[in-house]
Each structure stands twice: as C-alpha cells, then as structure tokens.
Amino acid sequence: MQDRAETDRATRAGEAGGPATPPPAVRVQGLWKRFGEQTAVAGIDLQLPAGKFIGLVGPNGAGKTTTLSMVTGLLRPDQGTVEVAGHDVWRDPVEVKSRIGVLPEGLRLFERLSGRELLAYTGRLRGLPGSEVDKRATQLLDVLDLAGAQHKLVVDYSTGMRKKIGLAAALLHNPEVLFLDEPFEGVDPVSAQTIREVLERYTRSGATVVFSSHVMELVESLCDWVAVMAAGTIRAQGTLAEVRGEASSLQNAFLELVGAGSRTGGDSLDWLGGKR
C-alpha cells in the first residue's frame, strides 16, 4: 500500500518526464508573534528545501520553538503566512496535518496507554487500516528498540523511551515533512544514535526533517541545510557550507552570527577560583 506522502514524492520526481526540482518543503513569509510586550518572532522569511535534513539553530530564547509551533499549526501567528508541501497551514489545516509529523518539546503523551496501544490509537486516528497500523507499529517498535517495552505503560518510560515512542507516533503515517523540537535533549547516547539512524534513513527516502537545536556539533554532523535564528530573526540560512562560510566550524560561525562575545565578566568575577 502506497500512502499519499510516497505518491506525492514519486509524482514530483516524475513530472516533465524526469527528475524535477520540488517546491520548498516549507515556505514562511513575514511571520510575527508577540506575547504582550515581548516579540518572540519578528517578521521572518524562510524557504526550507524538500528532501533535506534541516537544522533550525539558535540560543535559548531565540524563537525556535515558537516558530516551529506556528509552522506546524499549533500556534496562530499574529501576521504572516506558512505553507507546508504547498498548502497553507491556516487555510488548509487538515491537508497540512495529514502531510506532517510533529515531535514537540515537552511532548504530552497518553501515559496510561502502553507503547503499542499508543501507536495503535495514533494510527487509527490518522485513518490508517488496522492491519497496516499493526504492521508499521511492530516495525517501528523493533527498529527503535522498544519491542521489549511495548506493553509497558508510557508513564513508566524513561526520557529516551518517551522520545522514541513519540518519534514512532510522528512517523507512523509516513509524513512528507517531519518537525522535531530538540529531539535529542535529555536522551542517552544509545537512544540518540538509534533516533539518528532512523532519521537519516527517512531523509534518504526523499522526505524532509526539520529539527531545532542549540547544539552546533550535532547540527553540523547531521544537517544538509541550516537556518540560524537569534532574537526572533533569521540571521542566516542556506547549505551548511554557505552558513559556515570561512569559519572553521559551524559553532564559530554561529557565535559570530548571533553576536556572542566573551562573557567572562572581566574583573566582576575576580573572586571566583581565588585563594581560599
């Protein structure tokens, strides 16, 4: 059974008798969000290419989570438009939600369900046939090393297990674009490697992953394309090489882009580490 995401990807590739350049996975224009007197996102424009592993990076408080929340339809913007896979998020929300998977930060799960029950419920909610849900759930539980805990209640899952079952739920319907907010935060190295391998396999199929992070080493090792955000604005966007520029690493380029200078405090901490 070929679902809509697979069909759309094949159609785009086959148009005009050969490989075609797909439209952007995400197009954001003039996006604003304010909370009272605080501006969280200040009129950003983004075009995220399809079929790439994309990092949205920035320091804490840069506006990454707010941006992803608006892009995925979880938070209504004050101004601006968002298109995902060519569909307007707010004019055509049902169509957009059928094409995306989301793993938000601080994910709330149905904790009194087991891992397998959660996937069964999620898949049927997405309109997938029961037999297909069961098959995909079994495969995801196995690949994500959750088969041994599939009948355990989610409330008893560790942080890493919660991230993995959340990822499984987000992937179950084979979305065209997957949005992840700090997917490796609080995850042990073994679980992180498992998640990484699944995501790399997913993007090789032609799908798009957009994830936020403030860990530059992780982004540099995973991503094809990067957008740097600070103080609610986009400071740079492009391929990893374009954003890195002449800097020796993405970390150094990032620090320059966000204007992070030395913050050791000069003489203001002259007592720190002094003679006792």
C-alpha positions as CSV (number, residue, x, y, z in Angstrom):
1,M,0.0,0.0,0.0
2,Q,1.5,3.3,-1.1
3,D,0.3,6.2,1.0
4,R,-0.1,9.9,0.0
5,A,3.4,11.0,1.0
6,E,5.0,8.3,-1.1
7,T,2.7,9.1,-4.0
8,D,3.4,12.9,-3.9
9,R,7.2,12.3,-3.8
10,A,7.0,10.0,-6.8
11,T,4.8,12.3,-8.7
12,R,7.1,15.3,-8.3
13,A,10.1,13.3,-9.4
14,G,8.3,12.0,-12.4
15,E,6.8,15.3,-13.7
16,A,8.1,16.7,-17.0
17,G,9.5,13.3,-18.0
18,G,12.3,13.2,-15.4
19,P,13.7,14.4,-12.1
20,A,12.1,17.8,-11.1
21,T,13.1,20.3,-8.5
22,P,10.5,20.0,-5.8
23,P,8.9,23.1,-4.3
24,P,10.1,24.1,-0.9
25,A,9.0,21.8,1.9
26,V,8.2,24.9,4.0
27,R,7.7,28.5,2.9
28,V,7.4,31.2,5.6
29,Q,6.7,34.8,4.8
30,G,6.5,37.7,7.2
31,L,5.9,35.6,10.3
32,W,5.3,37.6,13.5
33,K,4.4,36.5,17.1
34,R,4.2,38.7,20.1
35,F,3.4,37.8,23.7
36,G,2.3,41.0,25.4
37,E,5.2,43.4,25.1
38,Q,7.7,40.7,24.1
39,T,8.3,39.9,20.4
40,A,9.2,36.2,20.1
41,V,9.3,36.1,16.2
42,A,9.9,39.3,14.3
43,G,8.8,39.0,10.7
44,I,10.9,36.1,9.5
45,D,11.1,34.7,5.9
46,L,12.2,31.1,5.3
47,Q,12.3,28.7,2.4
48,L,13.2,25.2,3.6
49,P,14.2,22.8,0.7
50,A,12.5,19.4,0.3
51,G,14.3,16.2,0.8
52,K,16.9,17.6,3.2
53,F,17.9,17.3,6.8
54,I,17.4,20.8,8.1
55,G,18.6,22.4,11.3
56,L,16.9,25.4,12.9
57,V,19.5,26.6,15.3
58,G,19.8,29.4,17.9
59,P,20.5,30.2,21.5
60,N,17.8,29.6,24.2
61,G,15.1,32.2,23.7
62,A,15.8,32.7,20.0
63,G,12.2,31.9,19.0
64,K,12.8,28.4,17.6
65,T,10.0,26.7,19.4
66,T,7.6,29.5,18.7
67,T,8.5,29.4,15.0
68,L,8.0,25.6,14.8
69,S,4.7,25.8,16.7
70,M,3.4,28.3,14.2
71,V,4.7,26.4,11.2
72,T,3.0,23.2,12.4
73,G,-0.3,24.8,13.2
74,L,0.0,24.6,17.0
75,L,0.2,28.3,17.5
76,R,-1.6,31.0,15.4
77,P,0.8,33.8,14.2
78,D,-0.1,37.5,14.6
79,Q,1.0,38.1,11.0
80,G,2.4,36.2,8.1
81,T,1.8,33.0,6.1
82,V,3.1,29.5,6.3
83,E,2.9,26.8,3.5
84,V,3.9,23.2,4.1
85,A,4.2,21.0,1.0
86,G,2.5,23.7,-1.0
87,H,-0.6,24.0,1.3
88,D,-1.4,26.9,3.6
89,V,-1.2,25.9,7.2
90,W,-4.1,28.0,8.4
91,R,-6.4,27.9,5.3
92,D,-6.0,24.2,4.7
93,P,-5.1,22.7,8.1
94,V,-6.5,19.2,7.6
95,E,-4.5,18.7,4.4
96,V,-1.3,20.0,6.1
97,K,-1.7,17.9,9.2
98,S,-2.1,14.8,7.0
99,R,1.3,15.5,5.5
100,I,3.4,16.3,8.6
101,G,4.7,14.6,11.7
102,V,5.5,16.5,14.8
103,L,7.6,15.8,17.9
104,P,7.3,18.9,20.0
105,E,9.4,19.8,23.0
106,G,7.8,18.6,26.3
107,L,5.6,16.2,24.4
108,R,2.5,15.1,26.4
109,L,1.5,11.5,25.7
110,F,-1.4,9.3,26.7
111,E,0.5,7.9,29.7
112,R,-2.0,5.3,30.7
113,L,-1.6,3.5,27.4
114,S,1.2,1.1,26.6
115,G,3.6,2.0,23.8
116,R,1.9,-0.4,21.4
117,E,-1.6,0.9,22.4
118,L,-0.4,4.5,21.8
119,L,0.7,3.7,18.3
120,A,-2.5,1.7,17.6
121,Y,-4.6,4.7,18.7
122,T,-2.4,7.2,16.8
123,G,-2.5,5.2,13.6
124,R,-6.3,4.7,13.6
125,L,-6.7,8.4,14.4
126,R,-4.8,9.1,11.2
127,G,-7.2,6.9,9.3
128,L,-4.8,4.0,8.6
129,P,-6.3,0.5,8.3
130,G,-5.8,-1.5,11.5
131,S,-3.7,-4.2,9.9
132,E,-1.4,-1.6,8.4
133,V,-1.1,0.2,11.7
134,D,-0.2,-3.0,13.5
135,K,2.5,-3.8,10.8
136,R,4.1,-0.4,11.0
137,A,3.9,-0.3,14.8
138,T,5.7,-3.6,15.0
139,Q,8.5,-2.4,12.7
140,L,8.9,0.9,14.4
141,L,9.0,-0.7,17.9
142,D,11.6,-3.1,16.7
143,V,13.8,-0.5,14.9
144,L,13.6,1.9,17.9
145,D,14.5,-0.8,20.4
146,L,11.1,-0.6,22.1
147,A,9.8,-4.0,21.4
148,G,10.7,-5.2,24.9
149,A,8.7,-2.3,26.4
150,Q,5.8,-2.3,24.0
151,H,3.3,-3.5,26.6
152,K,4.7,-1.2,29.4
153,L,2.7,1.9,30.3
154,V,4.1,5.1,28.8
155,V,4.0,6.7,32.3
156,D,6.8,4.3,33.2
157,Y,9.0,5.1,30.2
158,S,12.3,6.9,30.6
159,T,13.0,10.2,28.9
160,G,14.8,8.5,26.0
161,M,12.0,5.9,25.6
162,R,9.4,8.7,25.5
163,K,11.3,10.5,22.8
164,K,11.5,7.3,20.8
165,I,7.8,6.4,21.2
166,G,6.9,10.0,20.3
167,L,9.0,9.7,17.2
168,A,7.3,6.4,16.3
169,A,3.9,8.1,16.6
170,A,5.1,11.0,14.4
171,L,6.4,8.7,11.7
172,L,3.6,6.1,11.7
173,H,1.6,7.7,8.8
174,N,4.8,8.3,6.7
175,P,4.6,12.1,6.7
176,E,6.1,14.2,3.9
177,V,7.8,16.6,6.4
178,L,8.8,15.8,10.0
179,F,9.2,18.5,12.6
180,L,11.3,17.8,15.7
181,D,11.9,20.3,18.6
182,E,15.1,19.4,20.5
183,P,14.7,15.6,19.7
184,F,18.0,14.7,21.4
185,E,17.5,16.8,24.6
186,G,17.9,14.5,27.6
187,V,18.4,11.4,25.5
188,D,21.2,8.9,26.3
189,P,23.9,8.3,23.6
190,V,22.5,4.8,22.7
191,S,18.9,6.2,22.1
192,A,20.3,9.2,20.4
193,Q,22.2,7.0,17.9
194,T,19.1,5.0,17.2
195,I,17.0,8.1,16.6
196,R,19.7,9.5,14.3
197,E,19.8,6.3,12.2
198,V,16.1,6.3,11.8
199,L,16.0,10.0,10.7
200,E,18.9,9.5,8.2
201,R,17.1,6.6,6.7
202,Y,13.9,8.6,6.5
203,T,15.5,11.6,4.6
204,R,17.2,9.2,2.2
205,S,13.7,8.3,1.0
206,G,13.1,11.9,-0.1
207,A,11.3,13.1,3.0
208,T,12.3,16.3,4.9
209,V,13.3,16.6,8.5
210,V,13.3,20.0,10.3
211,F,14.7,20.0,13.8
212,S,15.6,22.7,16.2
213,S,18.7,22.6,18.4
214,H,21.3,24.7,20.1
215,V,24.0,22.0,19.9
216,M,26.1,23.0,16.9
217,E,28.2,19.8,16.8
218,L,25.1,17.8,16.4
219,V,23.7,20.0,13.6
220,E,27.0,20.0,11.8
221,S,27.1,16.2,11.8
222,L,23.5,15.7,10.7
223,C,22.3,18.6,8.5
224,D,22.5,19.5,4.8
225,W,20.8,22.9,5.3
226,V,20.7,25.3,8.3
227,A,18.9,28.4,9.4
228,V,20.4,30.4,12.2
229,M,17.9,32.3,14.5
230,A,18.5,34.9,17.2
231,A,16.3,37.4,19.0
232,G,13.3,36.3,16.8
233,T,15.1,37.0,13.5
234,I,16.8,34.8,10.9
235,R,20.5,35.7,10.8
236,A,21.5,33.3,8.0
237,Q,20.0,30.4,6.0
238,G,21.5,28.1,3.4
239,T,23.5,25.0,3.0
240,L,25.8,24.0,5.8
241,A,28.8,25.2,3.7
242,E,27.2,28.6,2.9
243,V,26.3,29.3,6.5
244,R,29.7,28.2,7.8
245,G,31.5,30.4,5.3
246,E,35.1,31.0,6.1
247,A,34.7,29.9,9.8
248,S,36.5,26.8,10.9
249,S,33.2,25.3,12.3
250,L,29.5,25.9,12.4
251,Q,30.0,26.7,16.1
252,N,32.3,29.6,15.3
253,A,30.1,30.9,12.5
254,F,27.1,30.7,14.8
255,L,28.8,32.7,17.6
256,E,29.7,35.4,15.1
257,L,26.2,35.5,13.6
258,V,24.4,35.8,16.9
259,G,26.9,38.3,18.2
260,A,28.1,36.3,21.2
261,G,31.3,37.8,22.5
262,S,33.2,37.0,25.6
263,R,31.0,37.0,28.7
264,T,33.5,36.1,31.3
265,G,32.7,39.3,33.1
266,G,36.2,40.8,33.2
267,D,37.0,41.8,36.8
268,S,33.5,41.3,38.0
269,L,34.3,37.7,38.9
270,D,37.7,38.3,40.3
271,W,36.7,36.3,43.5
272,L,35.9,33.2,41.5
273,G,38.5,30.5,41.9
274,G,40.6,32.8,44.1
275,K,42.7,31.9,47.1
276,R,40.6,30.5,49.9
